[in-house]
């Protein structure tokens, strides 16, 4: 990464000691199966962020003042499994430092590592996936760390809620919990889906956003675009409600494949990231201490799925 700080913010706000937020770039594109280029996503995202106004009108905040530390990129690419483990360890390291940890990919296989880390550190975790594709294959092309397997592990170990799905293999139906899957064709005619999805979430929520969740009319630069996707304001309405009602413990954004001619997708990704930070910190003063609710005395690997007895 050539960028010295996230969005060109002053260096005093970009130091790890002062920053409440950590951003980990993961420029990985080892398992994508159609359009390549997700490894260029983090750099394009950072370049777009540096050209973004940092006052958010909706929340009347300048969230960058909470401090954003741009971590070293995770560049392990010797194998999908090695990459996943490197992302897992990097993510966990910064959670332990009491930071709000965010990750920008890279293709969706990186989320296997991010989700694994958050699930080990936060009890009864909900994973909220915004995506065009189910990504529920147990294994694909000889690896269980393929982008087509991005949330299979989450489906087995967390409370997985899938939003915007409109493309999948029939074998994925054997894994999918259809009661917690919001298909795009149903969402188009039923405006109760937002409340329904939130009602099914536990208190701690990790969000993974594959940018192909968006309709290609507003975000064409992604590896596997699918028609019929989410639009900008409905997505923000949903995310704002999730941040308001739940404890969002972190998020990742993946699958930006930048286009040299059209930069609008890069900018949408940059704006989305900043909006999500704005929603997370809109009620906090700059001088407030950040507490990510991780209890160091309760380190554990949530090896089994969330408890059905949890209060939602």
C-alpha positions as CSV (number, residue, x, y, z in Angstrom):
1,X,0.0,0.0,0.0
2,X,1.3,3.4,-1.0
3,X,-1.0,5.4,1.3
4,X,0.6,6.7,4.5
5,X,-2.7,7.1,6.3
6,X,-6.3,6.2,5.7
7,X,-8.1,8.9,3.7
8,X,-5.1,11.2,4.1
9,X,-6.0,11.9,7.7
10,X,-3.4,13.7,9.9
11,X,-0.7,11.4,11.2
12,X,-1.6,12.1,14.8
13,X,-5.0,10.5,14.2
14,X,-3.5,7.5,12.5
15,X,-1.3,6.2,15.3
16,X,-2.2,2.9,16.7
17,X,-2.1,4.1,20.3
18,X,-4.6,6.9,19.8
19,X,-6.8,5.3,17.1
20,X,-10.1,3.5,18.1
21,X,-10.4,2.0,14.6
22,X,-8.0,-0.4,12.8
23,X,-8.2,-1.0,9.0
24,X,-6.4,-4.1,7.7
25,X,-6.0,-4.3,3.9
26,X,-5.9,-7.8,2.4
27,X,-4.9,-7.6,-1.3
28,X,-5.7,-11.3,-2.1
29,X,-7.1,-12.8,-5.3
30,X,-6.0,-16.4,-5.2
31,X,-9.2,-18.3,-5.7
32,X,-11.6,-16.1,-7.7
33,X,-13.0,-18.0,-10.7
34,X,-14.2,-15.3,-13.2
35,X,-12.9,-11.7,-13.3
36,X,-9.6,-11.2,-11.5
37,X,-8.6,-8.0,-9.9
38,X,-9.8,-8.1,-6.3
39,X,-6.1,-7.9,-5.1
40,X,-6.2,-4.4,-6.5
41,X,-9.3,-3.5,-4.4
42,X,-7.6,-2.2,-1.2
43,X,-5.4,0.2,-3.1
44,X,-8.3,1.5,-5.2
45,X,-10.4,1.9,-2.1
46,X,-7.7,3.8,-0.3
47,X,-7.1,6.1,-3.3
48,X,-10.8,6.8,-3.4
49,X,-11.0,7.4,0.3
50,X,-8.3,10.1,0.0
51,X,-10.6,12.0,-2.3
52,X,-13.7,11.9,-0.1
53,X,-15.2,14.7,2.0
54,X,-14.7,13.6,5.6
55,X,-17.8,15.4,7.1
56,X,-20.8,13.1,7.1
57,X,-24.0,15.1,6.6
58,X,-26.4,12.5,7.7
59,X,-24.8,11.9,11.1
60,X,-23.3,15.4,11.5
61,X,-20.0,13.8,12.4
62,X,-16.4,13.6,11.3
63,X,-15.7,10.0,12.3
64,X,-12.0,10.1,11.2
65,X,-11.4,12.1,14.4
66,X,-11.9,8.9,16.4
67,X,-8.6,7.8,14.9
68,X,-8.1,5.2,12.1
69,X,-4.9,3.1,12.1
70,X,-3.9,1.7,8.7
71,X,-2.3,-1.6,9.5
72,X,0.2,-3.4,7.3
73,X,-1.4,-5.3,4.5
74,X,-1.8,-9.0,4.9
75,X,0.1,-10.3,1.9
76,X,0.4,-14.0,2.5
77,X,-0.5,-15.8,-0.7
78,X,1.4,-19.1,-0.7
79,X,-2.0,-20.9,-0.3
80,X,-5.6,-20.1,0.5
81,X,-5.2,-21.9,3.8
82,X,-2.1,-19.9,4.7
83,X,-3.8,-16.6,3.8
84,X,-6.9,-17.4,5.9
85,X,-4.6,-18.2,8.9
86,X,-2.6,-14.9,8.4
87,X,-5.9,-12.9,8.3
88,X,-7.2,-14.7,11.3
89,X,-4.1,-13.9,13.4
90,X,-3.9,-10.3,12.2
91,X,-7.5,-9.7,13.0
92,X,-7.3,-11.3,16.4
93,X,-4.2,-9.3,17.3
94,X,-6.0,-6.0,16.9
95,X,-9.2,-7.2,18.6
96,X,-7.1,-8.0,21.6
97,X,-5.7,-4.4,21.5
98,X,-9.3,-3.2,22.2
99,X,-9.8,-1.7,18.7
100,X,-12.8,-1.6,16.4
101,X,-11.3,-3.9,13.7
102,X,-12.3,-3.5,10.0
103,X,-10.9,-5.4,7.0
104,X,-10.9,-4.5,3.3
105,X,-10.2,-7.3,0.7
106,X,-9.5,-8.9,-1.5
107,X,-11.8,-11.6,-2.5
108,X,-14.4,-13.1,-0.1
109,X,-12.2,-16.0,1.0
110,X,-10.5,-13.6,3.4
111,X,-13.7,-13.5,5.4
112,X,-13.1,-17.1,6.6
113,X,-10.2,-15.7,8.6
114,X,-11.9,-12.6,9.8
115,X,-15.1,-14.4,11.0
116,X,-13.0,-17.1,12.7
117,X,-11.2,-14.4,14.7
118,X,-14.3,-12.6,15.7
119,X,-16.1,-15.8,16.6
120,X,-13.3,-16.8,18.9
121,X,-13.4,-13.4,20.7
122,X,-17.1,-12.6,21.0
123,X,-19.8,-14.9,22.4
124,X,-23.0,-15.8,20.5
125,X,-21.9,-14.1,17.3
126,X,-24.2,-13.3,14.5
127,X,-22.6,-13.0,11.1
128,X,-24.6,-10.7,8.8
129,X,-23.7,-11.4,5.2
130,X,-24.7,-9.0,2.4
131,X,-24.0,-10.8,-0.8
132,X,-25.3,-11.9,-4.2
133,X,-24.0,-15.4,-3.7
134,X,-24.6,-17.9,-0.9
135,X,-20.9,-18.9,-0.6
136,X,-21.9,-22.0,1.3
137,X,-19.9,-24.7,-0.4
138,X,-18.0,-26.8,2.0
139,X,-15.2,-27.2,-0.5
140,X,-14.5,-25.9,-4.0
141,X,-11.7,-26.6,-6.5
142,X,-9.9,-28.6,-3.9
143,X,-10.0,-26.1,-1.0
144,X,-12.3,-25.2,1.8
145,X,-10.7,-21.8,1.8
146,X,-12.1,-20.8,-1.6
147,X,-14.2,-17.7,-2.1
148,X,-17.2,-20.0,-2.8
149,X,-16.8,-21.3,0.8
150,X,-16.6,-17.9,2.4
151,X,-19.4,-18.4,5.0
152,X,-19.6,-22.2,5.2
153,X,-17.7,-22.3,8.4
154,X,-19.8,-19.4,9.8
155,X,-23.0,-21.4,8.9
156,X,-21.7,-24.2,11.2
157,X,-20.4,-22.1,14.1
158,X,-22.3,-18.8,14.2
159,X,-25.8,-17.3,13.7
160,X,-25.5,-16.7,10.0
161,X,-28.0,-14.3,8.4
162,X,-27.8,-13.9,4.6
163,X,-29.2,-10.9,2.8
164,X,-29.5,-10.2,-0.9
165,X,-28.9,-13.7,-2.2
166,X,-29.7,-14.3,-5.8
167,X,-27.2,-16.9,-7.1
168,X,-26.3,-20.3,-5.7
169,X,-25.7,-23.9,-6.5
170,X,-28.4,-26.4,-5.6
171,X,-26.0,-28.2,-3.3
172,X,-25.9,-25.2,-1.0
173,X,-29.6,-25.7,-0.1
174,X,-28.5,-28.6,2.0
175,X,-26.5,-26.2,4.2
176,X,-28.6,-23.0,4.0
177,X,-31.0,-22.0,6.8
178,X,-33.8,-20.6,4.6
179,X,-35.5,-19.0,7.5
180,X,-32.5,-16.8,7.9
181,X,-31.9,-16.2,4.2
182,X,-33.3,-13.1,2.5
183,X,-33.5,-13.7,-1.2
184,X,-33.3,-10.6,-3.4
185,X,-36.5,-11.5,-5.3
186,X,-38.5,-11.7,-2.0
187,X,-36.9,-8.5,-0.7
188,X,-38.1,-6.7,-3.8
189,X,-41.7,-7.2,-2.9
190,X,-41.6,-7.4,0.9
191,X,-40.5,-4.3,2.9
192,X,-40.5,-6.2,6.2
193,X,-37.2,-7.9,5.5
194,X,-35.1,-5.4,7.5
195,X,-37.0,-5.8,10.8
196,X,-37.2,-9.6,10.3
197,X,-33.5,-9.9,9.8
198,X,-32.6,-7.8,12.8
199,X,-35.1,-9.7,15.0
200,X,-33.1,-12.9,14.2
201,X,-29.7,-11.4,15.3
202,X,-28.0,-11.9,18.6
203,X,-26.5,-9.0,20.4
204,X,-23.0,-9.2,18.9
205,X,-22.9,-8.8,15.1
206,X,-20.1,-9.0,12.6
207,X,-20.9,-7.8,9.1
208,X,-19.4,-9.1,5.9
209,X,-20.2,-7.3,2.7
210,X,-19.4,-8.7,-0.7
211,X,-19.8,-5.7,-3.0
212,X,-21.7,-7.8,-5.5
213,X,-24.6,-7.5,-3.1
214,X,-25.1,-4.1,-4.8
215,X,-26.9,-3.9,-8.1
216,X,-24.4,-3.6,-11.0
217,X,-26.1,-0.4,-12.1
218,X,-24.5,1.3,-9.1
219,X,-21.4,-0.9,-8.6
220,X,-20.2,-2.7,-11.7
221,X,-16.6,-3.2,-10.7
222,X,-16.8,-6.6,-8.9
223,X,-15.7,-10.1,-9.8
224,X,-19.1,-11.7,-10.3
225,X,-21.8,-9.0,-10.8
226,X,-25.4,-10.2,-10.6
227,X,-28.6,-8.2,-11.6
228,X,-31.3,-7.5,-9.1
229,X,-29.1,-6.2,-6.2
230,X,-29.3,-3.8,-3.4
231,X,-29.4,0.0,-4.0
232,X,-27.6,2.6,-2.0
233,X,-30.2,4.1,0.4
234,X,-32.0,0.9,1.3
235,X,-28.6,-0.6,2.2
236,X,-27.7,2.4,4.4
237,X,-31.2,2.3,6.0
238,X,-30.6,-1.3,6.9
239,X,-27.1,-0.9,8.1
240,X,-27.9,2.2,10.2
241,X,-30.7,0.2,11.9
242,X,-28.3,-2.7,12.6
243,X,-25.7,-0.4,14.2
244,X,-28.4,1.3,16.3
245,X,-30.0,-1.9,17.6
246,X,-27.0,-4.3,17.9
247,X,-23.4,-4.3,19.0
248,X,-21.6,-4.4,15.7
249,X,-18.1,-5.7,16.7
250,X,-16.4,-5.3,13.4
251,X,-16.9,-5.7,9.6
252,X,-15.2,-6.5,6.4
253,X,-15.8,-5.4,2.8
254,X,-14.6,-7.5,-0.1
255,X,-14.7,-8.1,-3.9
256,X,-13.9,-4.7,-5.3
257,X,-12.3,-5.3,-8.7
258,X,-11.3,-1.8,-9.8
259,X,-11.9,-0.5,-13.4
260,X,-9.2,1.8,-14.7
261,X,-11.8,3.9,-16.6
262,X,-14.7,4.1,-14.2
263,X,-13.9,5.0,-10.6
264,X,-17.4,5.2,-9.3
265,X,-17.4,1.7,-7.8
266,X,-14.2,2.5,-5.9
267,X,-15.8,5.6,-4.5
268,X,-19.0,3.8,-3.5
269,X,-16.8,1.3,-1.5
270,X,-15.0,4.1,0.2
271,X,-18.2,5.9,1.0
272,X,-19.8,2.7,2.3
273,X,-16.9,2.1,4.7
274,X,-17.0,5.6,6.0
275,X,-20.7,5.5,6.5
276,X,-20.5,2.3,8.5
277,X,-17.8,3.9,10.7
278,X,-20.1,7.0,11.1
279,X,-23.0,4.8,12.2
280,X,-20.8,2.9,14.7
281,X,-19.4,6.0,16.4
282,X,-22.2,8.6,15.9
283,X,-23.1,8.6,19.6
284,X,-19.5,8.8,20.9
285,X,-17.5,11.8,21.7
286,X,-13.9,11.9,20.5
287,X,-12.7,11.8,24.1
288,X,-14.7,8.8,25.0
289,X,-12.8,5.6,25.6
290,X,-13.6,2.8,23.2
291,X,-14.5,-0.6,24.7
292,X,-15.0,-3.4,22.2
293,X,-16.7,-5.6,24.9
294,X,-14.1,-8.3,24.5
295,X,-13.3,-9.7,27.9
296,X,-9.7,-10.9,28.0
297,X,-10.5,-13.4,30.8
298,X,-13.0,-15.2,28.6
299,X,-10.9,-16.1,25.6
300,X,-12.5,-19.1,24.0
301,X,-13.1,-20.6,20.7
302,X,-16.8,-20.8,20.1
303,X,-16.5,-24.3,18.6
304,X,-20.3,-24.9,18.5
305,X,-23.1,-22.9,17.1
306,X,-24.8,-20.1,19.0
307,X,-27.2,-21.1,21.8
308,X,-30.9,-21.0,20.8
309,X,-31.5,-19.9,24.4
310,X,-29.9,-16.5,23.8
311,X,-32.0,-13.4,24.1
312,X,-32.4,-11.7,20.8
